Amino acid sequence: MVSKVTPVGFWDPDKRMGHGGEPTTSVMLHLHPELVDMSRAEDQPLKQKLKGLESRSYGLHNFKGVPQNVYLYADEVQASGFMGDPTGASAEKGKVLYQKVVDYLVDFMEAFRKLDPTQAH
């Protein structure tokens, strides 16, 4: 959902967005900056455990440019457990992302409340 509500071009398409990446770190910088130590932010390469596939996270690997879901243990791909690149994170980006998600969820809930459950088939 997050990738669908974020404006096109908001994130660098070449960066990994997984756990601990720019989106989640940005939201944390917006909501709780006291819990984030950006001096420790680094883009750590992922281990490539599956020959012929490019690992993008513990569960997503590209084969000939097409994403495939093949699940590994997180530490098989990255000892730290972080799959994304947090180096471009900012509180400003986090604020935009957070507001986009909240706005979407409010719109969805308002539409959902209007549904008539007797008409659901």
Beta strands, then each sheet from edge to edge (+ up, - down):
strand 1: 54-55
strand 2: 60-63
strand 3: 66-69
sheet 1: 1+ 2- 3+
end
